Amino acid sequence: MRFNSALSLQEMGAAALNAVPMLTQLVADIGTGPETNAVSSLRAVAIVALGKIGPVASNALPVLKATLHDSNGILRGTSAVAV
């Protein structure tokens, strides 16, 4: 459910501004537990959505910048593009 919701928010771009806190929380909180493929995929989709929302999602920058140092290379790359 969260994965599909985040995918939909990617398509909305800046119109998804109200979802920035939820997406930021997904990226930040999920990173504190065991990192399964499903968790990594959800984090990546949330990161892409934040990037597509654009500069109005600047509140997410601290979390996105922290993800640049994640142990998962895909998440690091995704965050680099989003930032």
Backbone bond lengths (Angstrom), bond angles and torsions (degrees), N, CA, C in turn:
res aa  C-N    CA-C-N  psi(-1)  N-CA   C-N-CA  omega(-1)  CA-C   N-CA-C  phi
1 M - - - 1.446 - - 1.536 111.05 -
2 R 1.331 116.68 -49.51 1.464 119.26 -179.89 1.526 111.01 -64.48
3 F 1.341 116.16 -37.28 1.457 120.63 179.81 1.522 110.29 -61.78
4 N 1.329 117.25 -49.68 1.466 121.31 -179.48 1.522 111.73 -64.86
5 S 1.316 116.77 -36.00 1.461 120.06 177.49 1.529 110.53 -64.72
6 A 1.324 116.08 -43.35 1.467 119.69 179.30 1.527 110.62 -65.64
7 L 1.330 117.20 -37.16 1.473 120.29 175.99 1.525 110.66 -60.97
8 S 1.314 116.70 -43.60 1.464 120.78 178.98 1.523 111.23 -62.93
9 L 1.322 116.46 -39.36 1.463 120.38 179.55 1.528 111.53 -65.60
10 Q 1.328 117.09 -30.41 1.466 120.44 175.96 1.520 110.50 -58.32
11 E 1.307 116.09 -41.26 1.460 121.44 -177.17 1.528 112.20 -71.01
12 M 1.320 117.16 -24.08 1.456 121.08 -176.76 1.525 112.79 -78.66
13 G 1.327 117.81 -23.63 1.455 120.75 -178.70 1.519 111.62 60.70
14 A 1.328 116.52 -137.42 1.468 122.08 -175.44 1.529 112.89 -60.28
15 A 1.324 117.57 -22.29 1.468 120.59 178.37 1.530 111.47 -65.83
16 A 1.324 117.41 -14.90 1.464 121.44 -179.70 1.532 112.11 -92.52
17 L 1.297 117.14 20.65 1.470 122.11 -177.50 1.527 112.48 -50.57
18 N 1.311 117.93 -40.37 1.468 120.75 -178.13 1.522 112.76 -64.53
19 A 1.334 117.71 -16.65 1.460 121.17 -179.33 1.528 113.05 -89.56
20 V 1.328 117.60 -3.74 1.474 120.56 -176.87 1.534 112.05 -55.76
21 P 1.327 120.52 -47.00 1.476 118.82 179.44 1.534 112.69 -59.96
22 M 1.320 118.05 -41.58 1.467 121.25 -179.78 1.523 110.69 -66.24
23 L 1.334 117.22 -44.42 1.463 120.53 179.38 1.522 111.11 -64.46
24 T 1.316 116.13 -40.75 1.461 120.70 178.61 1.522 110.16 -62.56
25 Q 1.314 116.55 -41.93 1.467 121.53 178.53 1.526 110.72 -62.98
26 L 1.329 117.14 -40.73 1.465 120.62 177.88 1.526 110.55 -58.95
27 V 1.303 116.00 -46.86 1.462 120.12 -178.66 1.525 110.60 -65.36
28 A 1.315 117.63 -42.49 1.468 122.02 -175.86 1.526 112.77 -75.08
29 D 1.310 118.12 -51.20 1.465 121.71 -173.88 1.510 113.12 -73.10
30 I 1.305 116.72 -40.90 1.458 119.01 -177.06 1.521 110.29 -63.44
31 G 1.318 116.18 -29.76 1.447 119.55 -179.19 1.522 114.43 -68.56
32 T 1.323 118.05 -5.28 1.463 120.51 -177.60 1.526 112.77 -93.82
33 G 1.326 118.41 -9.76 1.465 121.46 -179.14 1.510 111.31 -107.03
34 P 1.331 116.11 -168.82 1.464 119.65 178.25 1.537 110.16 -62.21
35 E 1.295 116.04 136.36 1.474 121.01 -175.86 1.531 109.40 -95.97
36 T 1.325 116.64 93.12 1.458 121.79 175.68 1.526 108.40 -91.08
37 N 1.330 117.13 171.45 1.464 119.88 177.14 1.524 111.25 -61.00
38 A 1.330 116.89 -38.49 1.464 120.51 179.77 1.523 110.98 -64.82
39 V 1.323 116.58 -40.71 1.463 121.04 179.43 1.523 109.65 -66.82
40 S 1.330 116.73 -44.65 1.469 120.23 178.45 1.518 111.12 -60.35
41 S 1.326 116.76 -41.83 1.467 120.85 179.60 1.516 111.16 -63.52
42 L 1.317 117.22 -42.86 1.463 121.01 179.25 1.526 110.32 -64.30
43 R 1.323 116.74 -43.81 1.462 119.72 178.56 1.529 110.44 -61.58
44 A 1.338 116.83 -42.88 1.468 120.68 -178.94 1.522 110.99 -63.06
45 V 1.318 117.51 -43.12 1.468 120.98 179.56 1.523 110.48 -64.70
46 A 1.328 117.14 -40.02 1.472 120.44 177.91 1.522 110.55 -65.36
47 I 1.321 117.58 -38.69 1.465 121.28 178.87 1.522 110.31 -64.69
48 V 1.328 116.64 -44.96 1.469 120.26 178.59 1.528 110.10 -61.57
49 A 1.326 116.68 -42.27 1.463 119.93 179.40 1.530 110.49 -60.13
50 L 1.319 116.86 -43.41 1.472 119.86 178.67 1.527 110.58 -62.22
51 G 1.314 116.61 -40.53 1.460 119.95 177.60 1.513 112.58 -63.60
52 K 1.323 116.45 -38.93 1.468 120.29 -179.37 1.524 112.41 -74.48
53 I 1.318 116.97 -24.73 1.459 119.84 175.39 1.526 108.74 -66.66
54 G 1.320 115.34 -33.47 1.459 119.82 172.23 1.513 115.17 91.41
55 P 1.335 115.81 -160.46 1.465 121.16 -174.45 1.527 114.57 -57.77
56 V 1.308 117.94 -25.34 1.470 118.96 178.79 1.525 111.49 -68.17
57 A 1.335 117.14 -10.29 1.469 121.61 177.25 1.524 110.80 -95.75
58 S 1.321 117.27 25.98 1.469 121.07 -174.70 1.526 113.16 -60.69
59 N 1.326 118.53 -21.41 1.468 120.99 176.90 1.526 111.49 -62.82
60 A 1.330 117.02 -20.73 1.463 121.48 -178.88 1.532 112.32 -85.34
61 L 1.324 117.75 -7.64 1.464 120.69 -175.55 1.528 114.65 -54.98
62 P 1.326 120.76 -43.55 1.471 118.56 179.51 1.535 112.97 -58.96
63 V 1.325 116.75 -40.34 1.466 120.30 179.83 1.527 109.85 -70.74
64 L 1.323 117.17 -42.33 1.460 119.86 178.83 1.528 110.92 -63.23
65 K 1.322 116.97 -41.28 1.467 120.29 178.82 1.525 111.22 -65.37
66 A 1.326 117.70 -36.99 1.469 120.76 176.68 1.521 110.81 -64.28
67 T 1.325 116.36 -35.28 1.463 120.86 -179.20 1.530 111.18 -70.34
68 L 1.319 117.55 -17.12 1.465 120.36 174.96 1.525 111.52 -62.17
69 H 1.331 117.14 -16.04 1.467 122.35 -179.73 1.532 112.03 -109.11
70 D 1.329 117.02 13.06 1.459 121.86 -179.95 1.527 110.27 -63.88
71 S 1.315 117.16 152.97 1.467 120.63 178.23 1.530 111.98 -72.23
72 N 1.329 117.18 -17.70 1.464 122.24 -179.60 1.535 109.00 -88.68
73 G 1.312 115.96 116.11 1.460 121.02 -177.67 1.516 113.67 -62.42
74 I 1.314 117.58 -34.50 1.468 120.55 179.23 1.539 109.45 -64.79
75 L 1.318 115.98 -42.50 1.463 119.13 179.43 1.518 111.29 -67.41
76 R 1.336 117.12 -37.72 1.462 120.02 176.93 1.534 109.92 -61.00
77 G 1.329 116.28 -46.20 1.469 119.81 -179.64 1.505 112.27 -66.05
78 T 1.316 116.54 -41.60 1.462 120.97 179.41 1.524 110.28 -62.23
79 S 1.327 116.00 -41.77 1.472 120.39 178.53 1.519 111.04 -65.76
80 A 1.320 116.63 -38.94 1.470 119.96 179.88 1.528 110.12 -60.92
81 V 1.317 117.14 -40.99 1.471 120.57 178.63 1.528 109.83 -68.91
82 A 1.314 117.72 -39.97 1.468 121.44 -178.25 1.520 111.83 -66.03
83 V 1.318 116.40 -36.99 1.468 120.44 -178.72 1.510 108.69 -73.06
